[in-house]
Amino acid sequence: MNQKHAATTTTTKKKAAAARRSARRAELALALRVSRLRLLSRVAPAEAARRAFALWVTPNRLPWPERELAVREAAAVSRVPHAGREGRIELAVYRWGAERADAPLVLLVHGWEGRATQLGALVGPLVAAGYGVVALDLPGHGASGGVTTDLPDMAAAVRAVGDGVLPEGAALRAIVAHSLGGPAALLAVGAGLAAERVVTIGSPTKMTIARDTFLGRLKLAPRATDGVISAIEARLGDDCWERYRAETTAAALEVPGLVVHDSEDGEVTHGHALELAVAWRGARVLLTRGLGHRRILRDPGVVDAVSRFIDAPLEGLTRGEKPWYASWSATSSTASSAG
């Protein structure tokens, strides 16, 4: 090992250790904040609801783990303007590979409290296949501007980046989106972002799952809980729980889809994937086992299946075909047909 490589390795390890310490401090601070909110909700429910709502729309900027630092450092980074909830901000955009101006582009979209490089396992295979890969930090995430965000704001950011990187008259080869990034990507395509196909991974079909998970963790007094729900509806509309259902959005799309989900996902149950596939005619479904909500993004079998879906001729993915279902366990390297 030469001195330059050794110094780089040492610097990377120091950054990763600092990131872990920062993450632990953030977790402890959040736990303390939640405990105080529970007590406050019993004596001042309106104030507790106001503070809890602020938590709802404010993602934690989690540090990049060591495994993602190399892919981040290999990217060309630029900025794209976004007229967000807080006014004009700049979104951090990362790009890998495909120097040709006419190369097909794939857009990667992370979920709540994620970051652009969270889907970094896809970068290498897609670049090797000749694609340009683009990813963004959503508002309030990673290196992007903003403090608060929500699902429609995330969707607008996805569209802003997609439109910003596409040559005139072109379409994205694919969008690959994780968790809440899935509904955001579907909304962006429904609003006019040109994409030939969409992949969702571990994505919810309803905002109510995020609401119920959030409120379940806080365990506020009933009046405060009602106040949080009222504040969300005041921001997004009384009909937001129905209007932003991913299966409703997908049902109106004219693009093929691949719905990937793990049967042991502890954050978003795989029933959401099945609901989405039923509504999204022609969507393929890939169910894994033992990968959970995040490790699924790094599984070689999943990366291969997503890459093959992106590389498949579009005419073979026509909307309206009988859905294709497949599954594999976390220890298997190939999918097996399930119907």
C-alpha positions in Angstrom: 0.0 0.0 0.0 1.5 3.3 -1.0 1.5 6.4 1.3 -1.2 8.2 -0.8 -3.5 5.3 -0.7 -2.9 4.7 3.0 -3.7 8.4 3.8 -6.9 8.2 1.7 -8.0 5.1 3.6 -7.2 6.7 7.0 -9.2 9.8 6.0 -12.2 7.7 4.8 -12.2 5.7 8.1 -12.1 8.9 10.1 -15.0 10.4 8.2 -17.0 7.2 8.7 -16.3 7.1 12.4 -17.3 10.8 12.7 -20.5 10.0 10.8 -21.3 7.2 13.2 -20.8 9.4 16.2 -22.9 12.1 14.7 -25.7 9.6 14.0 -25.7 8.3 17.6 -25.9 11.9 18.9 -28.8 12.6 16.6 -30.6 9.5 17.8 -30.2 10.4 21.4 -31.3 14.0 20.8 -34.4 12.8 19.0 -35.3 10.3 21.8 -35.1 13.1 24.3 -37.2 15.4 22.1 -39.9 12.7 21.8 -40.0 12.1 25.6 -40.5 15.8 26.2 -43.2 15.9 23.6 -45.1 13.1 25.3 -45.1 15.0 28.6 -46.1 18.2 26.9 -49.0 16.6 25.1 -50.7 16.0 28.4 -50.5 19.5 29.6 -50.4 21.6 26.4 -51.7 19.5 23.5 -51.9 22.3 21.0 -48.2 23.3 21.5 -47.2 19.6 21.4 -49.1 19.1 18.2 -47.3 22.2 16.7 -43.9 20.8 17.6 -44.8 17.3 16.5 -45.9 18.5 13.1 -42.6 20.3 12.8 -40.9 16.9 13.3 -43.3 15.3 10.7 -42.1 17.7 7.9 -38.4 17.9 9.0 -36.2 15.0 7.9 -33.0 14.2 9.8 -29.9 14.7 7.7 -28.3 11.4 8.3 -24.6 11.0 7.6 -23.2 9.1 4.7 -22.1 5.6 5.8 -18.6 4.5 4.9 -19.8 2.1 2.2 -21.3 5.0 0.2 -18.4 7.4 0.4 -16.5 6.1 -2.7 -19.5 6.2 -5.0 -20.3 9.8 -3.8 -16.7 10.9 -4.4 -16.8 9.4 -7.9 -19.8 11.5 -8.9 -19.8 14.8 -10.8 -21.9 17.1 -8.6 -24.1 20.0 -9.8 -27.0 22.1 -8.5 -30.5 22.3 -9.9 -32.9 25.1 -8.7 -36.2 24.0 -7.1 -39.2 26.2 -6.1 -39.9 24.3 -2.9 -42.1 24.7 0.1 -39.7 27.2 1.5 -39.1 29.1 -1.7 -36.3 28.7 -4.1 -33.6 26.2 -3.0 -30.9 24.3 -4.7 -30.9 20.5 -5.0 -27.6 18.6 -5.0 -27.4 16.4 -8.1 -24.9 13.6 -8.7 -24.0 12.1 -12.0 -21.9 9.1 -13.1 -20.8 7.7 -16.4 -22.0 8.1 -20.0 -20.1 11.1 -21.4 -22.2 11.0 -24.6 -24.9 13.6 -24.7 -27.4 11.1 -26.2 -26.7 8.4 -23.6 -29.9 7.0 -22.0 -30.3 8.3 -18.4 -31.5 6.5 -15.2 -32.6 8.6 -12.3 -32.2 7.3 -8.7 -34.5 8.6 -6.0 -34.0 7.9 -2.3 -36.6 7.8 0.5 -37.3 9.8 3.7 -34.1 10.6 5.5 -32.1 8.9 2.8 -29.5 10.3 0.4 -28.6 10.1 -3.3 -25.9 7.4 -2.8 -28.3 5.1 -0.9 -29.0 3.4 -4.3 -25.3 3.5 -5.2 -25.1 -0.3 -5.7 -26.8 0.3 -9.1 -24.4 2.8 -10.3 -21.6 0.5 -11.3 -23.7 -2.0 -13.3 -25.7 0.7 -15.1 -22.6 2.7 -16.0 -20.9 -0.5 -17.3 -24.0 -1.1 -19.5 -23.7 2.4 -21.1 -26.2 4.4 -19.1 -25.7 7.8 -17.5 -26.9 7.6 -13.8 -28.3 10.7 -12.1 -29.3 10.9 -8.4 -30.5 13.7 -6.2 -30.6 14.7 -2.5 -34.3 15.5 -2.0 -35.2 18.8 -0.2 -33.9 18.9 3.4 -31.7 15.8 2.7 -28.1 15.3 2.1 -26.4 18.3 0.5 -29.6 19.9 -0.8 -31.1 23.1 0.5 -34.3 23.4 2.6 -35.2 22.2 6.0 -38.8 20.8 5.6 -40.4 18.8 2.9 -43.4 16.5 2.1 -44.5 14.1 -0.5 -45.7 16.6 -3.2 -42.7 18.7 -2.6 -40.5 15.6 -3.1 -42.3 14.8 -6.3 -41.8 18.4 -7.6 -38.1 18.1 -6.8 -37.8 14.8 -8.7 -39.5 16.4 -11.7 -37.2 19.4 -11.5 -34.1 17.3 -11.6 -35.5 15.0 -14.3 -36.5 17.8 -16.5 -33.2 19.6 -15.8 -31.0 16.7 -17.0 -33.0 15.6 -20.0 -32.2 16.8 -23.5 -35.2 18.4 -25.2 -37.7 15.8 -26.3 -36.0 12.9 -24.6 -37.2 10.6 -21.8 -35.5 9.0 -18.9 -34.7 5.4 -19.6 -35.9 4.6 -16.0 -36.5 6.0 -12.6 -35.5 3.7 -9.6 -37.0 4.9 -6.3 -36.9 3.6 -2.8 -39.4 3.9 0.0 -41.3 7.2 0.0 -39.3 8.1 -3.1 -41.5 5.6 -4.9 -44.8 7.6 -4.5 -42.8 10.8 -5.2 -41.5 9.4 -8.5 -44.9 8.1 -9.6 -46.4 11.6 -8.9 -43.6 13.2 -10.9 -44.3 11.0 -13.9 -48.0 11.5 -13.5 -47.3 15.3 -13.6 -45.4 15.1 -16.9 -41.8 13.9 -16.2 -40.9 11.7 -19.2 -39.8 8.2 -18.2 -39.9 5.0 -20.1 -40.3 2.8 -17.0 -40.3 3.1 -13.2 -39.0 0.8 -10.5 -40.2 1.1 -6.9 -38.3 -0.6 -4.0 -39.9 -1.0 -0.6 -42.4 1.7 -1.3 -45.7 2.4 0.5 -48.9 2.9 -1.4 -50.5 5.2 1.3 -49.3 8.2 3.3 -51.3 6.8 6.2 -48.6 4.3 6.9 -46.1 7.1 7.5 -48.6 9.0 9.6 -49.5 6.0 11.7 -45.9 4.9 12.2 -44.9 8.5 13.1 -47.7 8.9 15.6 -47.2 5.4 16.9 -43.7 6.3 17.9 -44.6 9.5 19.5 -47.5 8.1 21.6 -48.9 11.6 22.2 -52.1 12.3 24.2 -55.2 12.0 21.9 -55.9 15.7 21.6 -52.3 16.3 20.5 -52.5 13.4 18.0 -55.6 14.9 16.5 -53.9 18.3 16.2 -51.0 16.8 14.3 -53.4 15.2 11.8 -55.2 18.5 11.4 -51.9 20.3 10.7 -51.0 17.8 8.0 -54.4 18.2 6.4 -54.1 22.0 6.5 -50.7 21.8 4.7 -51.6 19.1 2.1 -55.4 19.3 1.9 -58.2 17.4 3.7 -58.2 14.8 0.9 -54.4 14.2 1.0 -54.8 10.7 2.3 -56.7 9.6 -0.8 -55.2 12.1 -3.3 -51.7 10.8 -2.7 -52.3 7.1 -2.8 -49.6 5.6 -5.0 -51.9 2.9 -6.5 -54.2 5.6 -7.7 -51.3 7.5 -9.4 -49.9 4.3 -10.9 -53.2 3.2 -12.3 -53.2 6.2 -14.6 -49.7 5.8 -15.9 -48.8 4.6 -19.3 -45.3 3.2 -18.3 -44.3 -0.3 -17.3 -43.2 -0.8 -13.7 -41.2 -3.2 -11.5 -42.3 -3.4 -7.9 -39.6 -4.8 -5.6 -40.3 -5.5 -2.0 -39.1 -7.7 0.8 -41.6 -10.0 2.7 -39.8 -9.2 5.9 -39.7 -5.4 5.5 -40.3 -4.1 9.0 -41.2 -0.6 7.9 -43.5 -1.0 4.9 -45.2 -4.4 4.7 -45.1 -6.2 1.4 -48.9 -6.0 1.1 -48.2 -2.5 -0.2 -46.3 -4.0 -3.2 -49.2 -6.3 -4.0 -51.7 -3.4 -3.8 -49.5 -1.3 -6.1 -49.1 -4.2 -8.6 -52.8 -4.9 -8.8 -53.5 -1.2 -9.6 -50.6 -0.8 -12.0 -51.5 -2.9 -14.9 -48.6 -4.7 -16.5 -46.3 -4.1 -13.5 -43.9 -6.8 -12.6 -43.5 -7.8 -9.0 -40.3 -9.1 -7.3 -40.6 -10.3 -3.7 -37.5 -11.0 -1.7 -37.1 -12.6 1.7 -34.7 -11.6 4.5 -33.4 -8.3 3.1 -35.6 -5.9 5.0 -36.2 -2.3 4.1 -32.7 -1.1 3.3 -30.4 -4.0 2.7 -32.5 -4.9 -0.3 -30.9 -1.9 -2.1 -27.5 -3.6 -1.9 -28.5 -7.2 -2.7 -26.7 -8.5 -5.8 -29.8 -10.4 -7.0 -32.0 -7.3 -6.7 -29.4 -5.1 -8.4 -29.2 -7.6 -11.3 -33.0 -7.9 -11.6 -33.5 -4.1 -11.7 -30.6 -3.7 -14.2 -32.2 -6.3 -16.5 -35.6 -4.6 -16.3 -34.0 -1.3 -17.2 -32.1 -2.9 -20.1 -35.0 -4.9 -21.5 -36.6 -3.7 -24.8 -39.5 -1.5 -24.1 -41.8 -3.4 -26.4 -41.4 -6.4 -24.1 -42.8 -4.5 -21.2 -46.0 -3.3 -22.7 -48.7 -2.0 -20.3 -51.6 -4.4 -20.0 -49.6 -7.7 -20.1 -50.2 -10.3 -17.4 -48.1 -9.3 -14.4 -44.9 -11.3 -13.8 -44.2 -12.4 -10.3 -40.9 -13.7 -8.9 -39.3 -14.2 -5.6 -36.0 -15.2 -4.0 -34.5 -15.5 -0.5 -31.6 -13.3 0.7 -29.2 -16.2 0.2 -30.3 -17.0 -3.4 -28.6 -15.4 -6.4 -31.4 -15.9 -9.0 -35.1 -15.3 -9.1 -37.6 -18.2 -9.4 -40.9 -17.7 -11.3 -43.9 -17.7 -9.0 -46.6 -17.3 -11.6 
